[in-house]
Amino acid sequence: MRAQKLTFFFSDVEGSTRLVRELGDHYGDLLVELRSVLRAEVEQAGGRVVDMRADEVFAVFQSPREAVAAALAAQRAVAGRSWLNDAEPRVRMGLHTGVAREDGRNDYVGIEVHRAARIANAAHGGQVLVSSATADVVDEELRDLGEYELDGLDEPERIFQLLHECLDAEFPVLRSGPPRRGLSVALADDSVIVREGIARLLTEAGIEVVSQAGTPADLLRNIEENEPDVAVVDIRMPPSGSDEGLRAAKTIRSRFPGVGVVLLSQALEPAYAAELIADSPTSVGYLLKDRVSDLDEFAAALHRVAEGGLALDPALVS
């Protein structure tokens, strides 16, 4: 078997089960049309479709730039098409550049193929993710989402999101989880019960809670002493119970640029989120407190922020 360095392209449809329920027997017609669209864009960009199974597509490219061009063109084509029964298929995509071997049946085998598939599985519909190996050699704008542990792979993978005017910019945290462990967190909330509850959940997730604070002053002092990876801060803190947490978060971003900040809010307050990310949408997050109960999602958001990424509550994104 001959080894080649290629860029691997994987895609599938998010919510395909829902589409099957909605379209019934017509889902097969939509799938045939979707496959035709994806094949056309892959081949137009210089790639080759290796396999199509159900709603999944596997293709290879000699050049990472060709793979990126195909992903962008395919997302544009899917988004701009009028689909059967007004269906709106959302396709997630993952790209990775590595070495694999042909198996003699026009297929490719090797761990790098699996890595590309795992990256695609971590994406949301309409999102294009690329590995660090691909990110290093393409010219498109990318957002660093941090390192994630991918199922079945020994080493964490640094994942980037492709940014383009034809793509949505904001998505929930990646579907892959949990991200790598070894995270330290400083908590700040004026309710001891809330702080202890969050601390217990984070400990269960393997995240170290290095300090807890009930006031912004205590929080800043704890950060200076402990240098955590992330500060988790309630927006409404003493003494007034208004925006002291937001102001503390902005101070942290100024005085301790190596510390990520995640604001927690009881209710959705877009103006506060906009103010927090105005200077730089990196190493920062804004989540509703209800999200804390979903431990995997909450832990993934903290890891993403610690790695320099942005974590916005899905309700805010929508």
C-alpha positions as CSV (number, residue, x, y, z in Angstrom):
1,M,0.0,0.0,0.0
2,R,1.4,3.4,-1.0
3,A,1.4,6.1,1.6
4,Q,0.4,9.7,0.6
5,K,0.1,13.0,2.3
6,L,-3.5,14.3,1.7
7,T,-6.1,16.5,3.2
8,F,-9.1,14.4,4.3
9,F,-12.6,15.9,4.1
10,F,-15.5,14.4,6.1
11,S,-19.1,15.7,6.3
12,D,-22.5,14.6,7.5
13,V,-25.9,16.1,8.2
14,E,-26.8,17.4,11.6
15,G,-30.3,16.3,12.8
16,S,-30.7,13.7,10.0
17,T,-33.1,11.7,12.2
18,R,-35.3,14.7,12.5
19,L,-35.3,15.2,8.7
20,V,-36.3,11.5,8.3
21,R,-39.3,12.0,10.5
22,E,-40.3,15.2,8.8
23,L,-39.8,14.0,5.2
24,G,-40.6,10.3,5.5
25,D,-40.1,8.5,2.2
26,H,-39.0,11.8,0.6
27,Y,-35.8,11.8,2.7
28,G,-34.1,9.5,0.2
29,D,-34.8,12.1,-2.5
30,L,-33.2,14.9,-0.5
31,L,-30.2,12.7,0.3
32,V,-29.6,11.9,-3.4
33,E,-29.7,15.7,-4.2
34,L,-27.5,16.6,-1.3
35,R,-24.9,14.0,-2.3
36,S,-24.9,15.4,-5.9
37,V,-24.3,18.9,-4.6
38,L,-21.4,17.8,-2.3
39,R,-19.8,15.6,-5.0
40,A,-20.0,18.5,-7.5
41,E,-18.3,20.9,-5.2
42,V,-15.6,18.4,-4.2
43,E,-14.7,17.6,-7.7
44,Q,-14.9,21.2,-8.9
45,A,-12.3,22.0,-6.3
46,G,-10.0,19.2,-7.4
47,G,-10.9,16.6,-4.9
48,R,-12.1,13.0,-5.2
49,V,-15.0,11.5,-3.4
50,V,-13.8,8.2,-1.8
51,D,-17.1,7.1,-0.2
52,M,-20.7,8.1,0.5
53,R,-22.7,6.2,3.1
54,A,-26.1,7.4,4.2
55,D,-25.6,11.2,4.8
56,E,-21.8,10.9,5.2
57,V,-19.2,12.0,2.6
58,F,-15.5,11.1,2.6
59,A,-13.2,12.9,0.1
60,V,-9.5,13.5,-0.4
61,F,-7.5,16.4,-1.7
62,Q,-3.9,16.8,-2.8
63,S,-3.9,20.4,-1.4
64,P,-5.4,21.7,1.9
65,R,-6.3,24.9,0.1
66,E,-8.4,22.9,-2.3
67,A,-10.2,21.2,0.6
68,V,-11.0,24.5,2.2
69,A,-12.3,25.9,-1.1
70,A,-14.5,22.8,-1.5
71,A,-15.9,23.1,2.1
72,L,-16.8,26.8,1.6
73,A,-18.3,26.2,-1.8
74,A,-20.3,23.2,-0.5
75,Q,-21.6,25.2,2.5
76,R,-22.7,28.0,0.2
77,A,-24.4,25.6,-2.2
78,V,-26.3,23.9,0.6
79,A,-27.4,27.1,2.3
80,G,-28.5,28.7,-1.0
81,R,-30.5,25.9,-2.4
82,S,-34.3,25.4,-2.2
83,W,-34.8,22.0,-0.8
84,L,-37.6,19.5,-1.0
85,N,-40.6,20.4,1.3
86,D,-38.6,23.5,2.5
87,A,-36.2,21.2,4.4
88,E,-33.0,22.9,5.6
89,P,-30.2,20.3,5.8
90,R,-27.3,21.6,7.9
91,V,-24.0,20.0,7.0
92,R,-21.0,19.8,9.4
93,M,-17.5,19.3,8.0
94,G,-14.0,18.5,9.2
95,L,-10.7,18.7,7.5
96,H,-7.3,17.3,8.4
97,T,-4.0,16.9,6.6
98,G,-1.9,13.8,7.2
99,V,-0.5,10.6,5.8
100,A,-2.6,7.6,4.9
101,R,-2.3,4.5,2.7
102,E,-4.4,3.3,-0.2
103,D,-5.8,-0.1,0.5
104,G,-6.0,-1.2,-3.1
105,R,-9.8,-0.5,-3.4
106,N,-9.6,3.2,-3.9
107,D,-9.9,3.7,-0.1
108,Y,-7.5,5.0,2.5
109,V,-6.6,3.6,5.9
110,G,-4.6,5.1,8.8
111,I,-5.1,6.9,12.1
112,E,-5.1,10.3,10.3
113,V,-8.3,9.3,8.4
114,H,-9.9,8.6,11.8
115,R,-8.7,11.9,13.1
116,A,-10.4,13.8,10.3
117,A,-13.6,11.9,10.9
118,R,-13.5,12.7,14.7
119,I,-13.0,16.4,13.9
120,A,-16.0,16.4,11.6
121,N,-18.1,14.7,14.3
122,A,-17.2,17.5,16.8
123,A,-18.7,20.2,14.5
124,H,-22.2,21.6,14.4
125,G,-24.4,22.0,11.2
126,G,-23.0,24.8,9.0
127,Q,-19.6,24.7,10.8
128,V,-16.3,23.8,9.2
129,L,-13.5,22.6,11.6
130,V,-9.9,22.1,10.6
131,S,-7.0,20.4,12.4
132,S,-3.8,22.3,13.4
133,A,-2.0,20.5,10.5
134,T,-4.4,22.0,8.0
135,A,-4.6,25.3,9.8
136,D,-0.8,25.8,9.4
137,V,-0.9,25.8,5.6
138,V,-4.1,27.6,4.6
139,D,-4.7,31.3,4.2
140,E,-8.3,31.6,5.4
141,E,-9.2,33.3,8.7
142,L,-9.5,30.8,11.5
143,R,-10.6,30.8,15.1
144,D,-8.6,28.8,17.6
145,L,-11.1,26.7,19.6
146,G,-8.4,25.0,21.8
147,E,-7.4,21.4,22.4
148,Y,-9.9,18.6,22.6
149,E,-9.7,14.9,23.4
150,L,-11.2,13.0,20.4
151,D,-12.7,9.6,20.9
152,G,-10.1,6.8,20.3
153,L,-7.1,9.1,19.8
154,D,-4.2,9.2,22.3
155,E,-3.2,12.9,22.0
156,P,-5.5,15.9,22.2
157,E,-6.1,17.7,18.9
158,R,-6.0,21.5,18.5
159,I,-9.1,22.5,16.5
160,F,-9.8,25.6,14.5
161,Q,-13.0,27.0,13.1
162,L,-13.0,28.3,9.5
163,L,-14.3,31.8,9.4
164,H,-15.9,33.3,6.3
165,E,-18.6,35.7,5.3
166,C,-20.7,32.8,3.9
167,L,-20.6,30.9,7.2
168,D,-22.1,31.5,10.6
169,A,-19.5,32.8,13.0
170,E,-20.9,31.6,16.4
171,F,-21.7,28.1,17.4
172,P,-22.2,26.3,20.8
173,V,-19.2,24.5,22.2
174,L,-17.9,21.6,20.2
175,R,-19.8,18.3,20.3
176,S,-16.7,16.5,21.1
177,G,-16.0,16.1,24.8
178,P,-14.7,16.3,27.3
179,P,-11.8,18.6,26.3
180,R,-8.5,17.8,27.9
181,R,-8.3,18.0,31.7
182,G,-5.9,19.7,34.0
183,L,-7.8,23.0,34.3
184,S,-7.8,25.3,37.4
185,V,-10.7,27.6,38.1
186,A,-11.5,30.5,40.5
187,L,-15.2,30.9,41.4
188,A,-17.0,34.1,42.3
189,D,-20.7,34.2,43.4
190,D,-22.2,35.9,46.4
191,S,-24.3,32.8,47.2
192,V,-22.3,30.2,49.1
193,I,-24.7,27.5,48.1
194,V,-24.3,28.3,44.4
195,R,-20.5,28.4,44.7
196,E,-20.3,25.1,46.5
197,G,-22.7,23.5,44.0
198,I,-20.6,24.7,41.0
199,A,-17.4,23.7,42.8
200,R,-18.7,20.2,43.4
201,L,-19.7,19.7,39.7
202,L,-16.4,21.0,38.5
203,T,-14.5,18.6,40.8
204,E,-16.5,15.7,39.4
205,A,-15.4,16.8,35.9
206,G,-11.7,16.7,37.0
207,I,-11.3,20.4,37.2
208,E,-9.5,22.0,40.1
209,V,-11.3,24.8,42.0
210,V,-8.4,26.8,43.4
211,S,-10.5,29.5,45.2
212,Q,-14.0,30.8,45.9
213,A,-15.0,34.4,46.5
214,G,-18.2,36.2,47.4
215,T,-17.0,39.7,46.4
216,P,-15.1,41.2,43.4
217,A,-12.3,42.3,45.7
218,D,-11.8,38.8,47.0
219,L,-11.9,37.4,43.5
220,L,-9.2,39.7,42.3
221,R,-7.0,38.9,45.3
222,N,-7.5,35.1,44.8
223,I,-6.6,35.4,41.1
224,E,-3.4,37.3,41.9
225,E,-2.5,34.6,44.5
226,N,-3.5,31.4,42.5
227,E,-3.2,32.3,38.8
228,P,-6.0,30.1,37.7
229,D,-6.7,29.2,34.0
230,V,-10.3,30.5,34.2
231,A,-12.3,32.8,36.4
232,V,-16.1,31.9,36.6
233,V,-17.9,35.1,37.7
234,D,-21.5,35.9,38.5
235,I,-22.5,39.1,36.8
236,R,-24.5,40.5,39.7
237,M,-22.2,40.8,42.7
238,P,-22.1,42.9,45.9
239,P,-22.3,45.6,46.9
240,S,-25.1,46.8,44.6
241,G,-25.9,43.5,42.9
242,S,-25.9,45.0,39.5
243,D,-22.9,44.7,37.2
244,E,-20.0,44.4,39.6
245,G,-19.1,41.0,38.2
246,L,-18.9,42.4,34.7
247,R,-16.6,45.1,35.9
248,A,-14.4,42.6,37.8
249,A,-14.3,40.5,34.6
250,K,-13.0,43.4,32.6
251,T,-10.4,44.1,35.3
252,I,-9.3,40.5,35.1
253,R,-8.9,40.7,31.3
254,S,-6.8,43.9,31.7
255,R,-4.6,42.9,34.7
256,F,-4.4,39.2,34.2
257,P,-4.4,38.6,30.4
258,G,-3.5,34.9,30.9
259,V,-6.7,34.2,32.8
260,G,-9.8,33.4,30.8
261,V,-13.2,34.7,32.0
262,V,-16.6,33.1,31.9
263,L,-19.5,35.3,33.1
264,L,-22.6,33.5,34.5
265,S,-26.0,35.2,34.2
266,Q,-29.4,34.3,35.7
267,A,-31.1,35.9,32.7
268,L,-30.0,36.7,29.2
269,E,-28.4,40.1,29.0
270,P,-26.9,40.6,25.5
271,A,-25.6,44.1,26.3
272,Y,-23.3,42.7,29.0
273,A,-22.0,40.0,26.7
274,A,-21.3,42.5,24.0
275,E,-19.4,44.7,26.4
276,L,-17.3,41.8,27.7
277,I,-16.2,40.7,24.2
278,A,-15.9,44.2,22.7
279,D,-12.1,44.5,23.1
280,S,-11.3,41.0,22.1
281,P,-13.5,37.9,21.5
282,T,-10.8,35.5,22.9
283,S,-10.4,33.7,26.2
284,V,-13.9,34.7,27.3
285,G,-17.4,33.2,27.7
286,Y,-20.9,34.2,28.6
287,L,-23.3,31.5,29.8
288,L,-26.7,31.3,31.5
289,K,-26.5,29.6,34.9
290,D,-28.9,26.9,33.7
291,R,-26.0,25.6,31.5
292,V,-24.0,24.6,34.6
293,S,-26.3,21.6,35.1
294,D,-25.1,20.1,31.8
295,L,-21.6,19.2,33.1
296,D,-20.1,18.1,29.8
297,E,-21.2,21.3,28.1
298,F,-20.1,23.5,31.0
299,A,-16.7,21.9,31.3
300,A,-16.2,22.1,27.5
301,A,-16.9,25.8,27.6
302,L,-14.3,26.4,30.4
303,H,-11.7,24.4,28.5
304,R,-12.5,26.3,25.3
305,V,-12.0,29.7,27.1
306,A,-8.8,28.5,28.8
307,E,-7.4,27.6,25.4
308,G,-8.1,31.1,24.0
309,G,-11.5,30.5,22.5
310,L,-15.0,32.0,22.8
311,A,-17.9,30.3,24.5
312,L,-21.3,32.0,24.1
313,D,-24.6,30.6,25.4
314,P,-26.7,29.0,22.6
315,A,-29.6,31.3,23.5
316,L,-27.4,34.4,22.9
317,V,-26.1,32.9,19.6
318,S,-29.6,32.4,18.4
